[in-house]
């Protein structure tokens, strides 16, 4: 089975995909349309999703939604299940996005401090992703949709388990790891 997570930035999609990656029955591909990601044994950057290979029972692709990705429709066409993940708390999501963009820390713990202002172009890019995901995918009601808040605070993970309906996927040990945003000081080894 091919499962695709199409998500907004800072919506918990990496943590969700990492949870699947610890299951031996899944090959997980993180953001193959992101030119910063390295080519792996399952795909080459720019290659058609119809050519991607995996050597497990299931293949999960996690991608940040961007309607301008030329291969997006191909990815959707090869997917048996599609999960749309978004975030309702725009203020906290925006703070997380600004921090990640400024520090290039996309997947490690961080402490909130008043961010420096981002250019309007960068913020427009972020808000364009949110608005196009809503208009193109959420409002269409064609795909399984879940919010960050439901997934992480209201045990919405069971909805995902029910939706994909695979016996080898059980509702245990989710979420994987911990939240990236922490209060206080991030301990570092020097």
C-alpha positions, 0 to 999 in steps of 0.5 A: 500500500502507498500512503501519502501525507500531504501537510502544511509546514509545522503541522507534525507531519515529520513526527507522524512519518517517523512513527511509521518509519520504526515499523519494519513493514514501511519504507518512509520517504521524507519530502522527495519534492524538496530539492534540499533532500538527498536522493535515496535508494528509493528515488532520485530527485526529479524522478517520476513518483511512478518509478519509485521503488520500495522493498517493504510491504508499504510505502509512506511518502511525507510531503509538504504541500505545494500546488506548484510541484510538477509531480504532485498529481502523479504522487496522488495518482499512485497513492492508495491512501492520502492523509491531509494534515494541517494546523488550526493554531496559526499563531503557534504554527507561524512562530514555529515556522519563523523559528525553523526558517531563521535557525534552519532547525526543522526537527530538533528542540527549540525554545521560543523567543521573540523572532526577528521579522521575516520578509513579506515574501517568506511569510507569503510563501508560508501562508500560500501553502496554508491557503492552497492546501485548504482550498485545493484539498481540505475544502474538496472533502475528497481526502482524509483530513486531520488537524495537528490539534486533533492528532496530538491532543485529542487522540486522533491517531486512532482515526488514522489507524482506522483510515489506513486499516492495516493489521500491522499498524496498531495505536501504540507509542504515538507520538514518536519522540517529543514536541520540538518546542520546549519551555526553558533551556535546551540542553546541549553537549559542548 
